[in-house]
Amino acid sequence: MPETLGQLPSVSDSGSGMRGSLAPTWTLFYKETLRFSKVWLQTIAAPLITTILYLVVFGHALGSHITVYPGVSYTAFIVPGLMMMSVLQNAFANSSSSLIQSKVTGNIVFVLLSPLTPSEIFTAMVAASVFRGLLVGLAIFALALLYLHIPILHPLWILVFAVLGASGMGSLGLIAGLWAEKFDQIAGFQNFIIMPLTFLAGVFYSVQSLPKIWQQVSLVNPFFYIIDGFRYGFFADSDVSIWVSLGVSLAFALITGFFAWRLLDRGYKLRQ
């Protein structure tokens, strides 16, 4: 039976003296943020370009024909959805790509032999995913403000759903990264699960405009509740109760977080 990460020997005895501090977690967090900041054209600029294309195509093509909320233009309506979609996708990509790269190249051994516990590894990698997701979301919002008026009626709800969504997706990225054995499997996970679920979560439309059968399908998609609650923070309007969205989003973050931590604790597919 493989040892848990917490049972692995430390590279030095000094690690035990740091156990009561945040130094080990902060070090790994810094390493993870440095990793994605070094390739900012791919991790930050690319989502911005994609969002610009969505705003141009959907905003200009449909903006004058669709009204979802009274007094809110269609282009303004889709901005929170695009923000959250990018937050979710980038949070997932950060942890999953980091883990699969470390496994494929073999440098995961340096993390395993460090004095880091499974909880510290989990916290650092999810925190880095949340940071990247929020950074991309803020960049998109700043870009949209250059030519759109977007109200912010409940900023606390915006922050709550952004953090819950990003942390849940960061945890899901860890699960995918632990499960995958090559890059193709991560790409398949993202293209066939993450991408469809985010696109079908009400980013470009209100689910109230859908036929009943598709409304019911949307209600089993946890990403719908994250995006709907996030949008409520801007417009104080939503398709479902904000408390229902909060409950589902919190459950999603807790469930994915627990399974990601449990797999890390077992060392699942980290040692061959």
N, C-alpha and C positions, 0 to 999 in steps of 0.2 A: 504494500500500500504506500502511495506517495505521501511524503510529509506535507503538512500545511506550510504556507509561506511563513507563518509566525514561528515555526519550529526550525527554520533554516538558520544556520550559523551566521553570525555577524562578521563583517570583514574586519572589524576592530572592536575592542571593548569600549571605546568611547561612545559608541552608539547607545549603550544602555543609559549613559548619563544624560542623553538628549531625549530620552523617551517621554519625559514629562513635558517637553516643549513642542512647539510646532515646527521646529527646524527641519526634521526629515520630510514632513509633508510639504513644507514650503519649498524645499530644494527640488523635489520632484515636480511640483507645480511650476516652478520657474523653468525647469528643463522642458516641460510640455509646452508652455507658452512661447519659449524661445524657439522651439521646433516649428510651430506654425507661423510665427512672425518672420522667420527667415525666408519663407516662401509666400509672402503676403500677396503677391500677384495671383496666386492660385487660391489662397484661403480667404482673402478679404476682397480683392479687386474683382475677381471672377463673379462672386455672388452679386456685387453691385451692378456689373454690366448686365447680368441676367435679369435683375429686377428692373433696370432701365428699359430693357426690351419688352418685358411684360407690361410695364406702365404705358409705354408708347403704343404697343399693339392693342391691348385691351382697353386702355383709357381713351385713346383717340377713336378707336373703331366703335366702341360700345358706350362711351361716356355720355353721349347725348340721347341715348335710347333707353337707358336703364336707370331707374331710381329705386334704391333699396330702402334707405332710411330717409324720412322727410328732411329736407334742407341739407342733405349730404350728397355730394356728387359721387358718381360711380367710381371715378378715379381715386377719390379720397377713401371710399369704402374699401377698395382692394389693398390699399397701402398696409394697414395692420395685418391683413392676411398674408401678404407677401413678406412682411417683416418676420412674422412668426414662422412661416414656412422656411425661410432662410435660417432662422435661429435653430429650428429643429434639425434641419438637414446638416448644418455645420457642426452642431453639438455632437450628433451621431458620427459624422465623418472624423471629427478630431480624435475621439477615443478609439474608434475602430481602426483607423489608419495607423495610429501610433502603435497600437498593440500588435497588429498583424506585421507591421514593418519590423518591430523588435523581434518577433518570433521568427520571421523568415530570415533576417540577417543574423540572428543568433545573439544579438546584444541584450536580449531579455535576461540573460544570465547575470548581468551586472545589477539588475534590479532585484533578482531573486537572492543574490548573495549579499545584498545590502541589509542594514538593520531595519529596513522598513517592514512594518506589519501589513497584513492584508487590508486593514482598515485605513492605514495611511496611504497605501497605493490607491485604493478606491477613492478616498477623499481628494487626493491630489489630481487624479486623472479626470474625475467628474467635475471638479472645480475648474480645471483648465478648459474643459468642454463648455461649461457654462460661460466662462469668460469669453471664449471665442464666439459662441453663439450670440451673446449680448453685444459684443463689439460689432459684429456684422449687422445685427438689428439696429443699433444706434446709427451706424453709417448709412443704412438705407433710409432711416427716418430723417436724418440730416439732409440727405440728398432730396427726398420728397418735399421737404419744407422750402426748398429753393423756389418752387413754383406752385405749391399747393397749400391751402389752409387746412390743417388737420387739428381738430380740437383734442384736448387732453382733459377729460372730465373727471376721471378717477385714476390718478397716476399710481396709487398703491396697488390697485388691481392689475395694472399693466406690469408692474414689477413682479408681483406674486406669480402670475401665469407665465411670465417670461422665465423666471427662475425654475418653477416647477417643470415646465416643458423642456427646458434645456438640460436640467439635471436628469430627468427621466430618459431623455434621448442619449445623454452621455453614458448613463448606465446601460442602456440598450446597446450602445456602441461597444462597451466593454464585453457584453455577452456575445455579440457577433464576432468581435475580435478574438475572444477565447475559443469560440466554436470553429472559426474558419482556420484553414490550414494553408490557404493561398489567397492571393489578391482577387482572383476571379470570384471566389465565394463571397467576399465582402462587396464586390461590385454587384453581384446578383442579389444579395440581401438588400442593397440600397435601391437598385433599379426595379425590383419586383415587389418589394414590400414598403420601404420607406417612401419612395417617390409617389406611388399610387395613393397611399393613405394620406399623404399631405395634400396632394392635388384634389382629392375627393373629400376634403374636410371643410369645405365652404370658403376656400380662399377667394374665389372669384364670384361667388354667388351666396345668397341666403338659402338655407335648406327649405325654408317655407315656400319657396318658389318651385320646389321639386314635386313630382307626383308622390302620393302617399307611400308607395312601396320603396322609393328611393330615400324618402325621409326616414323610414324605419332602418334602412341599411346604414344611413349616415349616423344614426344614434348608437351604433355598435362600434364606431370608429373613435378611439380615445383622442385622436388628434383634432377631431371636430370640436370637442369640449374645450381643449386648450386654446384653439384659435378663436372660438366664440367668446370665451371669457376674456381673452386678451383684447378682442375688439370692443367688448363692453367698456373697458377702461377708457377708450377714446370717445365713444359715442353715447354711452349710457343706454345702449339698446343691444339686445341679443335675441337669438332664436330660442334659447332655453334659459331656465333660471340660472343666475350667476352662481348660486350655491350648489346646484347640481354640477355645473362645470368645475367648480372648485373641488368638490368631492371626487369626481372622476380623475381630474388632473393630479390631485394629491395621491390617490390610490395608484395611478400609473407610475408616479415617481417612486413611491414606496415599494411597490412590487418589483419593478425593474431594478431598483437599488438593492433590494434584499437578494435577489437572484444573482446579480453581478458580484456582490460582496461574497456570497456563499461559494460561487465558482472560484473566485480568487482565493478564498480561504482553503479550498480543497486543492488548489493548484491545477485546476482542470485544463488539460492540454498544454500546460506550461512546461512539462517535462516529458520527453519521449522515452 
